[in-house]
Amino acid sequence: MYQIISLIIYLVVFGLIWWLVGMLPLPAPVARIVNVLFILFLIGVLLSVFGILPGIRLPVLRW
């Protein structure tokens, strides 16, 4: 249960950071590279949550 709540919180924070970075006036090639890096990081987070990729560990938020 805590893992699902932590995942939701991390995805919301990740989305807000992605949105803020997307508002920066970056040149097109740089913006494309940043977009690809964000997508790769998102895939890494999702794979680590489901235990497929053990390299990335998310700290569990405790209440």
Secondary structure, 3 states (H helix, E strand, C coil): CHHHHHHHHHHHHHHHHHHHHHCCCCCHHHHHHHHHHHHHHHHHHHHHHCCCCCCCCCCCCCC
